């Protein structure tokens, strides 16, 4: 396993914590929360990164759309499951996902 394996684990753990922080903020933005969400990971999202994330999420959602985040999906037959970060159902009923 060695040093490289330990470094890889540290990088993966850091990426996971940062990813969770970004997802938490995207979820909050999609629900109309106007403040930066923080957690106990030791990482924070900068105001510039938050503004960029806010712009991206706002660009995906139109008035009247239904937004669902962290949607669990599964295929029992194949015995696989996972989550979709964000599902948007437009007011016309079209399903978008990211």
VMD Tcl script that builds the backbone (N, CA, C; Angstrom):
set m [mol new atoms 294]
animate dup $m
set s [atomselect $m all]
$s set {name element resname resid chain x y z} {
  {N N UNK 1 A 0.858 -1.186 0.000}
  {CA C UNK 1 A 0.000 0.000 0.000}
  {C C UNK 1 A 0.890 1.231 0.000}
  {N N UNK 2 A 1.688 1.429 1.018}
  {CA C UNK 2 A 2.730 2.441 1.019}
  {C C UNK 2 A 2.251 3.877 1.119}
  {N N UNK 3 A 3.230 4.772 0.948}
  {CA C UNK 3 A 2.993 6.218 1.079}
  {C C UNK 3 A 1.987 6.706 0.041}
  {N N UNK 4 A 2.110 6.285 -1.203}
  {CA C UNK 4 A 1.197 6.762 -2.248}
  {C C UNK 4 A -0.245 6.415 -1.913}
  {N N UNK 5 A -0.472 5.233 -1.395}
  {CA C UNK 5 A -1.824 4.842 -1.010}
  {C C UNK 5 A -2.367 5.723 0.092}
  {N N UNK 6 A -1.523 6.087 1.048}
  {CA C UNK 6 A -1.946 6.979 2.133}
  {C C UNK 6 A -2.255 8.370 1.593}
  {N N UNK 7 A -1.430 8.858 0.674}
  {CA C UNK 7 A -1.676 10.166 0.052}
  {C C UNK 7 A -2.979 10.124 -0.729}
  {N N UNK 8 A -3.198 9.049 -1.481}
  {CA C UNK 8 A -4.443 8.908 -2.239}
  {C C UNK 8 A -5.656 8.952 -1.309}
  {N N UNK 9 A -5.556 8.283 -0.161}
  {CA C UNK 9 A -6.658 8.285 0.803}
  {C C UNK 9 A -6.934 9.693 1.328}
  {N N UNK 10 A -5.892 10.443 1.610}
  {CA C UNK 10 A -6.037 11.822 2.103}
  {C C UNK 10 A -6.702 12.683 1.038}
  {N N UNK 11 A -6.266 12.548 -0.197}
  {CA C UNK 11 A -6.843 13.329 -1.301}
  {C C UNK 11 A -8.314 12.970 -1.479}
  {N N UNK 12 A -8.644 11.686 -1.443}
  {CA C UNK 12 A -10.037 11.261 -1.591}
  {C C UNK 12 A -10.901 11.768 -0.443}
  {N N UNK 13 A -10.377 11.742 0.776}
  {CA C UNK 13 A -11.135 12.234 1.925}
  {C C UNK 13 A -11.381 13.737 1.796}
  {N N UNK 14 A -10.365 14.478 1.388}
  {CA C UNK 14 A -10.500 15.923 1.191}
  {C C UNK 14 A -11.527 16.216 0.093}
  {N N UNK 15 A -11.436 15.487 -1.010}
  {CA C UNK 15 A -12.371 15.692 -2.122}
  {C C UNK 15 A -13.803 15.385 -1.683}
  {N N UNK 16 A -13.974 14.357 -0.883}
  {CA C UNK 16 A -15.301 14.000 -0.390}
  {C C UNK 16 A -15.881 15.108 0.481}
  {N N UNK 17 A -15.067 15.654 1.380}
  {CA C UNK 17 A -15.538 16.723 2.274}
  {C C UNK 17 A -15.886 17.988 1.487}
  {N N UNK 18 A -15.042 18.334 0.521}
  {CA C UNK 18 A -15.303 19.525 -0.291}
  {C C UNK 18 A -16.540 19.302 -1.159}
  {N N UNK 19 A -16.665 18.114 -1.721}
  {CA C UNK 19 A -17.841 17.795 -2.532}
  {C C UNK 19 A -19.122 17.885 -1.730}
  {N N UNK 20 A -19.099 17.385 -0.502}
  {CA C UNK 20 A -20.275 17.466 0.366}
  {C C UNK 20 A -20.623 18.918 0.656}
  {N N UNK 21 A -19.620 19.746 0.900}
  {CA C UNK 21 A -19.851 21.172 1.156}
  {C C UNK 21 A -20.476 21.855 -0.062}
  {N N UNK 22 A -19.970 21.542 -1.250}
  {CA C UNK 22 A -20.522 22.126 -2.481}
  {C C UNK 22 A -21.966 21.653 -2.681}
  {N N UNK 23 A -22.215 20.370 -2.472}
  {CA C UNK 23 A -23.576 19.837 -2.619}
  {C C UNK 23 A -24.529 20.494 -1.627}
  {N N UNK 24 A -24.075 20.678 -0.389}
  {CA C UNK 24 A -24.925 21.319 0.628}
  {C C UNK 24 A -25.303 22.728 0.199}
  {N N UNK 25 A -24.340 23.448 -0.350}
  {CA C UNK 25 A -24.616 24.815 -0.792}
  {C C UNK 25 A -25.508 24.836 -2.025}
  {N N UNK 26 A -25.290 23.937 -2.970}
  {CA C UNK 26 A -26.155 23.873 -4.158}
  {C C UNK 26 A -27.580 23.535 -3.751}
  {N N UNK 27 A -27.732 22.610 -2.811}
  {CA C UNK 27 A -29.057 22.240 -2.315}
  {C C UNK 27 A -29.726 23.452 -1.666}
  {N N UNK 28 A -28.992 24.162 -0.829}
  {CA C UNK 28 A -29.544 25.342 -0.160}
  {C C UNK 28 A -29.938 26.416 -1.172}
  {N N UNK 29 A -29.090 26.645 -2.161}
  {CA C UNK 29 A -29.393 27.644 -3.202}
  {C C UNK 29 A -30.676 27.262 -3.923}
  {N N UNK 30 A -30.822 25.965 -4.246}
  {CA C UNK 30 A -32.016 25.524 -4.977}
  {C C UNK 30 A -33.288 25.708 -4.158}
  {N N UNK 31 A -33.133 25.826 -2.838}
  {CA C UNK 31 A -34.280 26.016 -1.946}
  {C C UNK 31 A -34.465 27.482 -1.542}
  {N N UNK 32 A -33.674 28.372 -2.163}
  {CA C UNK 32 A -33.838 29.794 -1.913}
  {C C UNK 32 A -33.039 30.353 -0.753}
  {N N UNK 33 A -32.178 29.549 -0.133}
  {CA C UNK 33 A -31.339 30.040 0.955}
  {C C UNK 33 A -30.303 31.005 0.371}
  {N N UNK 34 A -30.138 32.152 0.998}
  {CA C UNK 34 A -29.280 33.206 0.449}
  {C C UNK 34 A -27.939 33.329 1.169}
  {N N UNK 35 A -27.628 32.432 2.097}
  {CA C UNK 35 A -26.369 32.519 2.838}
  {C C UNK 35 A -25.527 31.276 2.589}
  {N N UNK 36 A -24.229 31.433 2.748}
  {CA C UNK 36 A -23.301 30.323 2.569}
  {C C UNK 36 A -23.499 29.318 3.701}
  {N N UNK 37 A -23.593 28.054 3.334}
  {CA C UNK 37 A -23.731 26.970 4.299}
  {C C UNK 37 A -22.332 26.472 4.656}
  {N N UNK 38 A -22.072 26.312 5.944}
  {CA C UNK 38 A -20.789 25.756 6.376}
  {C C UNK 38 A -21.043 24.484 7.168}
  {N N UNK 39 A -19.997 23.722 7.375}
  {CA C UNK 39 A -20.128 22.494 8.161}
  {C C UNK 39 A -18.891 22.349 9.031}
  {N N UNK 40 A -18.748 21.212 9.663}
  {CA C UNK 40 A -17.622 21.004 10.572}
  {C C UNK 40 A -16.440 20.290 9.909}
  {N N UNK 41 A -16.378 20.317 8.576}
  {CA C UNK 41 A -15.317 19.614 7.850}
  {C C UNK 41 A -13.971 20.330 7.934}
  {N N UNK 42 A -14.006 21.612 8.299}
  {CA C UNK 42 A -12.774 22.389 8.296}
  {C C UNK 42 A -12.564 23.124 6.980}
  {N N UNK 43 A -13.448 22.888 6.017}
  {CA C UNK 43 A -13.372 23.570 4.730}
  {C C UNK 43 A -14.501 24.585 4.643}
  {N N UNK 44 A -14.282 25.600 3.831}
  {CA C UNK 44 A -15.343 26.585 3.615}
  {C C UNK 44 A -15.359 26.963 2.147}
  {N N UNK 45 A -16.502 27.432 1.712}
  {CA C UNK 45 A -16.647 27.861 0.326}
  {C C UNK 45 A -16.468 29.378 0.295}
  {N N UNK 46 A -15.651 29.845 -0.602}
  {CA C UNK 46 A -15.382 31.283 -0.668}
  {C C UNK 46 A -16.582 32.012 -1.257}
  {N N UNK 47 A -16.704 33.297 -0.955}
  {CA C UNK 47 A -17.794 34.068 -1.549}
  {C C UNK 47 A -17.774 34.041 -3.082}
  {N N UNK 48 A -16.594 34.028 -3.676}
  {CA C UNK 48 A -16.492 33.984 -5.143}
  {C C UNK 48 A -16.992 32.633 -5.661}
  {N N UNK 49 A -16.585 31.544 -5.014}
  {CA C UNK 49 A -17.050 30.208 -5.424}
  {C C UNK 49 A -18.553 30.076 -5.212}
  {N N UNK 50 A -19.054 30.636 -4.101}
  {CA C UNK 50 A -20.489 30.593 -3.826}
  {C C UNK 50 A -21.261 31.359 -4.899}
  {N N UNK 51 A -20.766 32.535 -5.273}
  {CA C UNK 51 A -21.438 33.333 -6.312}
  {C C UNK 51 A -21.473 32.568 -7.630}
  {N N UNK 52 A -20.389 31.882 -7.949}
  {CA C UNK 52 A -20.331 31.091 -9.176}
  {C C UNK 52 A -21.321 29.927 -9.110}
  {N N UNK 53 A -21.351 29.225 -7.982}
  {CA C UNK 53 A -22.290 28.125 -7.797}
  {C C UNK 53 A -23.728 28.631 -7.867}
  {N N UNK 54 A -23.988 29.766 -7.247}
  {CA C UNK 54 A -25.320 30.373 -7.265}
  {C C UNK 54 A -25.743 30.683 -8.703}
  {N N UNK 55 A -24.822 31.206 -9.486}
  {CA C UNK 55 A -25.109 31.540 -10.880}
  {C C UNK 55 A -25.434 30.274 -11.691}
  {N N UNK 56 A -24.676 29.214 -11.446}
  {CA C UNK 56 A -24.904 27.955 -12.163}
  {C C UNK 56 A -26.270 27.376 -11.810}
  {N N UNK 57 A -26.563 27.298 -10.516}
  {CA C UNK 57 A -27.848 26.723 -10.080}
  {C C UNK 57 A -29.003 27.584 -10.574}
  {N N UNK 58 A -28.867 28.909 -10.452}
  {CA C UNK 58 A -29.932 29.814 -10.913}
  {C C UNK 58 A -30.171 29.663 -12.409}
  {N N UNK 59 A -29.123 29.371 -13.159}
  {CA C UNK 59 A -29.251 29.184 -14.595}
  {C C UNK 59 A -29.975 27.906 -14.973}
  {N N UNK 60 A -30.033 26.955 -14.054}
  {CA C UNK 60 A -30.696 25.682 -14.316}
  {C C UNK 60 A -32.188 25.714 -13.995}
  {N N UNK 61 A -32.555 26.583 -13.060}
  {CA C UNK 61 A -33.913 26.569 -12.526}
  {C C UNK 61 A -34.709 27.753 -13.041}
  {N N UNK 62 A -35.917 27.488 -13.497}
  {CA C UNK 62 A -36.839 28.538 -13.941}
  {C C UNK 62 A -38.014 28.613 -12.978}
  {N N UNK 63 A -38.676 29.757 -12.916}
  {CA C UNK 63 A -39.862 29.859 -12.054}
  {C C UNK 63 A -40.879 28.769 -12.406}
  {N N UNK 64 A -41.419 28.138 -11.392}
  {CA C UNK 64 A -42.405 27.079 -11.599}
  {C C UNK 64 A -41.815 25.680 -11.662}
  {N N UNK 65 A -40.480 25.572 -11.745}
  {CA C UNK 65 A -39.845 24.263 -11.773}
  {C C UNK 65 A -39.886 23.622 -10.392}
  {N N UNK 66 A -39.897 22.305 -10.370}
  {CA C UNK 66 A -39.768 21.542 -9.128}
  {C C UNK 66 A -38.338 21.020 -9.072}
  {N N UNK 67 A -37.680 21.237 -7.944}
  {CA C UNK 67 A -36.288 20.816 -7.783}
  {C C UNK 67 A -36.201 19.786 -6.662}
  {N N UNK 68 A -35.505 18.692 -6.956}
  {CA C UNK 68 A -35.233 17.673 -5.942}
  {C C UNK 68 A -33.730 17.428 -5.946}
  {N N UNK 69 A -33.144 17.341 -4.755}
  {CA C UNK 69 A -31.709 17.099 -4.661}
  {C C UNK 69 A -31.430 15.783 -3.951}
  {N N UNK 70 A -30.276 15.205 -4.286}
  {CA C UNK 70 A -29.844 13.934 -3.701}
  {C C UNK 70 A -30.949 12.877 -3.801}
  {N N UNK 71 A -31.421 12.682 -5.014}
  {CA C UNK 71 A -32.513 11.744 -5.274}
  {C C UNK 71 A -31.949 10.326 -5.379}
  {N N UNK 72 A -32.442 9.437 -4.536}
  {CA C UNK 72 A -31.976 8.053 -4.535}
  {C C UNK 72 A -32.677 7.297 -5.660}
  {N N UNK 73 A -31.886 6.594 -6.453}
  {CA C UNK 73 A -32.415 5.758 -7.537}
  {C C UNK 73 A -31.834 4.352 -7.370}
  {N N UNK 74 A -32.608 3.361 -7.763}
  {CA C UNK 74 A -32.137 1.985 -7.611}
  {C C UNK 74 A -32.707 1.108 -8.710}
  {N N UNK 75 A -31.979 0.076 -9.031}
  {CA C UNK 75 A -32.443 -0.979 -9.921}
  {C C UNK 75 A -32.320 -2.268 -9.121}
  {N N UNK 76 A -33.443 -2.721 -8.571}
  {CA C UNK 76 A -33.430 -3.911 -7.716}
  {C C UNK 76 A -32.913 -5.138 -8.454}
  {N N UNK 77 A -33.303 -5.264 -9.708}
  {CA C UNK 77 A -32.906 -6.443 -10.477}
  {C C UNK 77 A -31.383 -6.497 -10.653}
  {N N UNK 78 A -30.786 -5.354 -10.961}
  {CA C UNK 78 A -29.338 -5.291 -11.150}
  {C C UNK 78 A -28.597 -5.133 -9.822}
  {N N UNK 79 A -29.331 -4.869 -8.755}
  {CA C UNK 79 A -28.777 -4.663 -7.419}
  {C C UNK 79 A -27.757 -3.526 -7.387}
  {N N UNK 80 A -28.151 -2.416 -7.995}
  {CA C UNK 80 A -27.329 -1.212 -7.948}
  {C C UNK 80 A -28.196 -0.043 -7.508}
  {N N UNK 81 A -27.558 0.915 -6.862}
  {CA C UNK 81 A -28.271 2.110 -6.422}
  {C C UNK 81 A -27.295 3.268 -6.386}
  {N N UNK 82 A -27.839 4.460 -6.357}
  {CA C UNK 82 A -27.008 5.647 -6.285}
  {C C UNK 82 A -27.874 6.871 -6.077}
  {N N UNK 83 A -27.281 8.018 -6.226}
  {CA C UNK 83 A -28.046 9.253 -6.084}
  {C C UNK 83 A -27.818 10.155 -7.290}
  {N N UNK 84 A -28.838 10.903 -7.614}
  {CA C UNK 84 A -28.736 11.950 -8.627}
  {C C UNK 84 A -28.628 13.255 -7.856}
  {N N UNK 85 A -27.608 14.041 -8.152}
  {CA C UNK 85 A -27.369 15.278 -7.405}
  {C C UNK 85 A -28.569 16.210 -7.424}
  {N N UNK 86 A -29.113 16.430 -8.596}
  {CA C UNK 86 A -30.243 17.352 -8.714}
  {C C UNK 86 A -31.133 16.929 -9.870}
  {N N UNK 87 A -32.426 16.853 -9.605}
  {CA C UNK 87 A -33.412 16.583 -10.648}
  {C C UNK 87 A -34.327 17.792 -10.705}
  {N N UNK 88 A -34.535 18.298 -11.903}
  {CA C UNK 88 A -35.418 19.441 -12.112}
  {C C UNK 88 A -36.555 18.985 -13.013}
  {N N UNK 89 A -37.769 19.218 -12.555}
  {CA C UNK 89 A -38.944 18.943 -13.383}
  {C C UNK 89 A -39.510 20.304 -13.766}
  {N N UNK 90 A -39.452 20.587 -15.058}
  {CA C UNK 90 A -39.931 21.895 -15.521}
  {C C UNK 90 A -41.436 21.972 -15.349}
  {N N UNK 91 A -41.949 23.197 -15.412}
  {CA C UNK 91 A -43.412 23.372 -15.272}
  {C C UNK 91 A -44.152 22.684 -16.396}
  {N N UNK 92 A -43.460 22.371 -17.513}
  {CA C UNK 92 A -44.058 21.629 -18.631}
  {C C UNK 92 A -43.987 20.132 -18.416}
  {N N UNK 93 A -43.317 19.691 -17.327}
  {CA C UNK 93 A -43.219 18.272 -17.028}
  {C C UNK 93 A -41.986 17.589 -17.590}
  {N N UNK 94 A -41.071 18.333 -18.163}
  {CA C UNK 94 A -39.830 17.759 -18.696}
  {C C UNK 94 A -38.862 17.529 -17.535}
  {N N UNK 95 A -38.257 16.353 -17.475}
  {CA C UNK 95 A -37.323 16.025 -16.400}
  {C C UNK 95 A -35.907 16.297 -16.876}
  {N N UNK 96 A -35.209 17.121 -16.105}
  {CA C UNK 96 A -33.796 17.416 -16.346}
  {C C UNK 96 A -33.014 16.878 -15.171}
  {N N UNK 97 A -31.795 16.423 -15.390}
  {CA C UNK 97 A -30.968 16.026 -14.249}
  {C C UNK 97 A -29.542 16.439 -14.501}
  {N N UNK 98 A -28.817 16.624 -13.391}
  {CA C UNK 98 A -27.418 17.027 -13.500}
  {C C UNK 98 A -26.542 16.035 -12.775}
}
mol reanalyze $m
mol bondsrecalc $m
mol representation Tube
mol addrep $m
